[in-house]
């Protein structure tokens, strides 16, 4: 659903002497916007944009219904948009092409369960990110307790960093350098210091390459091989069971300074999309 559809018609709700409270607004959204889809659709719609399992746990609730169709994600000349759900005599469930009945695949019943978006929890979580008070805090943004759905008996923490749920909630990384040290800040907090003896170590070299190339996509492995001086066996590992020196180095960098770094054997290495440069000189605030 286009967000403008939600915003249209709500302006009047906040006008006049009696203003609508945020809690009442959430109830209004819940009552007027019932956004539902089978789990299969949610998974493919959000694929690559959020941590789907976290999103499902916090913002989706099962309705108890089963879908009769799912979205078709396979390119074909027929350009069909949905697949029909058909239960075979053997009890297996098939997703059948709406144009070509011979084209089908088996699907788990869990994937056709219809889930509804918990609009209140989602809006409240977004409001937390956009809150000016939260933006002034150097620590990670946290999901509010009321945004954590409790659809089953499993206990859920409200301390999951919201950066890992929403791609627009960024990690801001910044470096400061002088003649003696190299300091790295994430979200305004000092996370890593390289002193005079380690200022040009392999970790520092790798971190600087990643930092300089933020936003430019995958950085070829050859760039890092040249910077480290390792040969390909040392860099990638001798076999399947050897993760290689670069993977081990990246593992340490993921802990400190503590940001997500992606490694793809074919494409290269890069910071995750939510990691962006901060050009603010003072580290007291991240905005």
VEXDREN-2710 file (C-alpha; in Angstrom, 1 decimal):
% VEXDREN-2710
k/r/px/py/pz
1/UNK/0.0/0.0/0.0
2/UNK/1.3/3.5/-0.9
3/UNK/2.0/5.4/2.3
4/UNK/0.3/8.5/0.8
5/UNK/-3.0/6.5/1.0
6/UNK/-2.6/6.3/4.7
7/UNK/-1.7/10.0/5.1
8/UNK/-4.5/11.2/2.8
9/UNK/-7.6/12.0/4.8
10/UNK/-5.9/12.0/8.2
11/UNK/-5.0/15.7/8.3
12/UNK/-8.4/16.6/9.6
13/UNK/-8.0/14.1/12.5
14/UNK/-5.3/16.4/14.0
15/UNK/-7.1/19.7/13.5
16/UNK/-9.4/21.5/15.8
17/UNK/-9.5/22.0/19.6
18/UNK/-9.5/18.3/20.3
19/UNK/-6.3/16.8/18.9
20/UNK/-6.0/13.1/18.2
21/UNK/-3.5/11.4/20.5
22/UNK/-0.8/9.1/19.0
23/UNK/-2.5/6.1/20.7
24/UNK/-5.8/7.0/19.1
25/UNK/-4.1/7.4/15.8
26/UNK/-2.7/3.9/16.0
27/UNK/-6.2/2.5/16.7
28/UNK/-7.5/4.5/13.7
29/UNK/-4.9/2.9/11.5
30/UNK/-5.6/-0.6/12.9
31/UNK/-9.3/-0.1/12.2
32/UNK/-9.0/1.3/8.7
33/UNK/-6.0/-0.4/7.2
34/UNK/-6.1/-4.2/7.3
35/UNK/-3.0/-5.2/5.4
36/UNK/-2.9/-9.0/4.9
37/UNK/-1.0/-11.4/2.8
38/UNK/0.2/-15.0/2.9
39/UNK/3.6/-15.5/4.5
40/UNK/5.1/-16.5/1.2
41/UNK/4.1/-13.1/-0.2
42/UNK/5.5/-11.1/2.8
43/UNK/8.8/-13.0/2.5
44/UNK/9.3/-12.3/-1.2
45/UNK/8.0/-8.7/-0.9
46/UNK/10.5/-7.9/1.8
47/UNK/13.4/-10.1/0.6
48/UNK/16.7/-8.2/0.9
49/UNK/15.2/-5.1/2.5
50/UNK/14.9/-6.1/6.1
51/UNK/15.8/-8.9/8.5
52/UNK/12.6/-10.8/7.6
53/UNK/12.5/-13.1/10.6
54/UNK/12.8/-10.1/13.0
55/UNK/10.1/-8.2/11.0
56/UNK/7.8/-11.2/11.1
57/UNK/8.3/-11.7/14.9
58/UNK/7.6/-8.0/15.7
59/UNK/5.1/-6.8/13.1
60/UNK/3.2/-9.7/11.6
61/UNK/0.4/-11.7/13.2
62/UNK/-1.2/-14.9/11.8
63/UNK/-4.9/-14.6/11.1
64/UNK/-5.6/-18.4/11.1
65/UNK/-6.7/-18.3/7.5
66/UNK/-5.1/-20.1/4.5
67/UNK/-4.5/-18.3/1.2
68/UNK/-6.0/-19.5/-2.0
69/UNK/-3.3/-18.0/-4.1
70/UNK/0.3/-16.7/-3.7
71/UNK/2.2/-14.2/-5.8
72/UNK/4.2/-15.7/-8.7
73/UNK/7.9/-14.6/-8.5
74/UNK/9.1/-16.6/-11.5
75/UNK/9.6/-14.8/-14.9
76/UNK/7.9/-16.4/-17.8
77/UNK/6.4/-15.5/-21.2
78/UNK/2.8/-15.8/-19.8
79/UNK/3.4/-13.0/-17.3
80/UNK/1.0/-14.5/-14.8
81/UNK/0.9/-12.8/-11.4
82/UNK/-0.4/-15.5/-9.1
83/UNK/-0.3/-19.2/-8.5
84/UNK/-3.3/-21.2/-7.3
85/UNK/-3.0/-23.2/-4.1
86/UNK/-4.2/-26.8/-4.8
87/UNK/-4.1/-29.7/-2.3
88/UNK/-3.2/-32.9/-4.1
89/UNK/-4.8/-36.3/-3.2
90/UNK/-1.6/-37.3/-1.4
91/UNK/-2.0/-34.3/1.0
92/UNK/0.8/-32.3/-0.5
93/UNK/0.1/-28.7/-1.4
94/UNK/1.0/-27.4/-4.8
95/UNK/1.4/-23.8/-6.1
96/UNK/0.0/-24.1/-9.7
97/UNK/0.6/-21.5/-12.4
98/UNK/-2.7/-19.8/-13.3
99/UNK/-1.9/-20.0/-17.0
100/UNK/-0.1/-23.3/-17.2
101/UNK/-1.5/-26.0/-15.0
102/UNK/1.4/-28.3/-15.6
103/UNK/3.8/-25.8/-14.0
104/UNK/3.7/-26.2/-10.2
105/UNK/5.9/-26.6/-7.2
106/UNK/5.2/-28.0/-3.7
107/UNK/4.8/-25.5/-0.9
108/UNK/4.8/-25.9/2.9
109/UNK/1.4/-25.1/4.5
110/UNK/3.1/-22.6/6.8
111/UNK/3.9/-20.4/3.7
112/UNK/0.2/-20.0/2.8
113/UNK/-0.9/-18.9/6.3
114/UNK/-2.3/-15.4/6.0
115/UNK/-0.5/-12.8/8.2
116/UNK/-1.8/-9.3/9.0
117/UNK/0.5/-6.3/9.5
118/UNK/0.4/-4.9/13.0
119/UNK/0.1/-1.3/11.9
120/UNK/0.3/0.1/15.5
121/UNK/3.5/-1.6/16.3
122/UNK/5.1/-0.7/13.0
123/UNK/4.1/3.0/13.2
124/UNK/5.2/3.2/16.8
125/UNK/8.6/1.7/15.9
126/UNK/9.0/4.2/13.0
127/UNK/8.0/7.0/15.3
128/UNK/10.7/5.9/17.7
129/UNK/13.3/6.2/14.9
130/UNK/12.0/9.6/13.8
131/UNK/11.7/11.0/17.3
132/UNK/14.1/14.0/17.8
133/UNK/14.9/12.7/21.3
134/UNK/16.1/9.4/19.9
135/UNK/18.1/11.1/17.2
136/UNK/20.1/12.9/19.8
137/UNK/21.1/9.7/21.5
138/UNK/24.4/8.2/20.5
139/UNK/23.4/4.6/21.4
140/UNK/21.5/2.3/19.0
141/UNK/17.8/3.0/18.6
142/UNK/15.7/0.3/20.4
143/UNK/12.3/-1.0/19.7
144/UNK/9.7/0.2/22.2
145/UNK/8.3/-2.4/24.4
146/UNK/4.8/-2.0/23.0
147/UNK/6.2/-2.6/19.5
148/UNK/7.1/-6.2/20.5
149/UNK/4.2/-8.4/19.5
150/UNK/3.5/-11.3/21.9
151/UNK/1.6/-13.7/19.6
152/UNK/3.0/-16.8/21.3
153/UNK/4.5/-17.9/24.6
154/UNK/8.1/-17.1/23.5
155/UNK/9.6/-14.3/25.4
156/UNK/10.9/-11.5/23.2
157/UNK/13.4/-8.8/24.0
158/UNK/12.7/-5.1/23.4
159/UNK/16.4/-4.4/23.1
160/UNK/16.8/-5.5/19.5
161/UNK/18.6/-2.6/17.6
162/UNK/16.1/-1.2/15.2
163/UNK/18.9/-0.7/12.6
164/UNK/18.6/-4.4/11.9
165/UNK/14.9/-4.2/11.2
166/UNK/14.5/-1.1/9.1
167/UNK/17.0/-0.3/6.3
168/UNK/16.4/3.4/6.6
169/UNK/17.7/3.4/10.3
170/UNK/21.4/3.8/9.6
171/UNK/24.6/3.1/11.4
172/UNK/26.8/6.3/11.1
173/UNK/30.5/5.5/10.9
174/UNK/33.2/8.2/11.1
175/UNK/37.0/8.3/11.6
176/UNK/39.3/10.8/13.1
177/UNK/43.0/10.9/12.5
178/UNK/46.0/12.7/13.8
179/UNK/49.8/12.1/13.7
180/UNK/49.6/9.3/16.3
181/UNK/46.2/7.7/16.3
182/UNK/43.3/6.6/14.1
183/UNK/39.9/6.6/15.9
184/UNK/36.7/5.1/14.6
185/UNK/33.2/6.1/15.8
186/UNK/29.9/4.4/15.2
187/UNK/26.7/6.3/16.0
188/UNK/28.7/8.8/17.9
189/UNK/30.5/6.3/20.2
190/UNK/34.2/5.6/20.1
191/UNK/34.5/2.0/19.0
192/UNK/38.1/1.4/17.8
193/UNK/41.5/3.0/18.3
194/UNK/44.6/2.2/16.3
195/UNK/47.7/3.6/18.1
196/UNK/51.0/4.6/16.5
197/UNK/52.2/1.0/16.0
198/UNK/49.0/-0.3/14.5
199/UNK/47.8/2.8/12.6
200/UNK/48.7/1.1/9.3
201/UNK/47.9/-2.5/10.3
202/UNK/45.9/-4.9/8.1
203/UNK/42.7/-4.2/10.0
204/UNK/43.2/-0.4/9.6
205/UNK/43.9/-0.8/5.8
206/UNK/40.8/-3.0/5.3
207/UNK/38.6/-0.6/7.3
208/UNK/39.8/2.4/5.4
209/UNK/39.2/0.7/2.0
210/UNK/35.7/-0.1/3.1
211/UNK/35.1/3.4/4.4
212/UNK/36.4/5.1/1.3
213/UNK/34.2/3.0/-0.9
214/UNK/30.9/3.3/1.1
215/UNK/28.0/3.6/-1.4
216/UNK/30.0/2.3/-4.4
217/UNK/28.8/-1.3/-4.2
218/UNK/31.0/-4.4/-4.0
219/UNK/34.8/-3.9/-3.7
220/UNK/36.7/-6.5/-5.7
221/UNK/38.8/-9.0/-3.7
222/UNK/41.8/-8.1/-5.7
223/UNK/41.8/-4.7/-4.0
224/UNK/42.2/-6.3/-0.6
225/UNK/44.6/-9.0/-1.8
226/UNK/46.9/-6.2/-3.0
227/UNK/46.5/-4.3/0.2
228/UNK/47.2/-7.2/2.5
229/UNK/49.9/-8.9/0.5
230/UNK/48.2/-12.3/1.0
231/UNK/48.1/-14.8/-1.9
232/UNK/44.7/-16.2/-2.9
233/UNK/45.0/-19.4/-0.8
234/UNK/45.8/-17.4/2.3
235/UNK/43.1/-14.8/1.5
236/UNK/40.2/-17.2/0.7
237/UNK/41.4/-20.3/2.6
238/UNK/42.9/-23.6/1.4
239/UNK/39.6/-25.5/1.2
240/UNK/36.0/-25.5/2.3
241/UNK/36.9/-26.0/6.0
242/UNK/39.4/-23.1/6.0
243/UNK/37.7/-19.7/6.2
244/UNK/40.8/-17.9/5.1
245/UNK/42.6/-14.9/6.6
246/UNK/40.3/-12.2/5.2
247/UNK/37.2/-13.8/6.7
248/UNK/38.8/-14.0/10.1
249/UNK/39.9/-10.4/9.8
250/UNK/36.4/-9.3/8.9
251/UNK/35.0/-11.3/11.8
252/UNK/37.1/-9.2/14.2
253/UNK/36.0/-5.9/12.5
254/UNK/32.3/-6.9/12.8
255/UNK/32.9/-7.0/16.6
256/UNK/34.8/-3.8/16.7
257/UNK/34.0/-1.2/15.4
258/UNK/30.8/-3.3/15.3
259/UNK/29.1/-2.8/11.9
260/UNK/27.9/-5.3/9.4
261/UNK/30.3/-6.2/6.6
262/UNK/29.3/-8.4/3.7
263/UNK/31.6/-11.0/2.1
264/UNK/30.7/-12.6/-1.3
265/UNK/33.3/-14.9/-2.8
266/UNK/32.4/-13.9/-6.4
267/UNK/31.5/-10.2/-6.0
268/UNK/33.8/-8.9/-3.2
269/UNK/33.4/-7.1/0.1
270/UNK/31.3/-4.1/1.2
271/UNK/29.7/-2.5/4.2
272/UNK/26.0/-3.4/4.6
273/UNK/23.6/-0.9/3.1
274/UNK/22.7/0.6/6.5
275/UNK/26.3/1.7/7.2
276/UNK/26.8/5.3/6.0
277/UNK/29.5/8.0/6.5
278/UNK/29.0/10.7/9.1
279/UNK/30.7/13.9/8.3
280/UNK/29.9/15.5/11.6
281/UNK/33.1/16.7/13.3
282/UNK/31.9/16.6/16.9
283/UNK/31.2/13.1/18.2
284/UNK/28.9/14.3/20.9
285/UNK/25.9/13.9/18.6
286/UNK/25.3/11.8/15.5
287/UNK/23.1/14.4/13.8
END
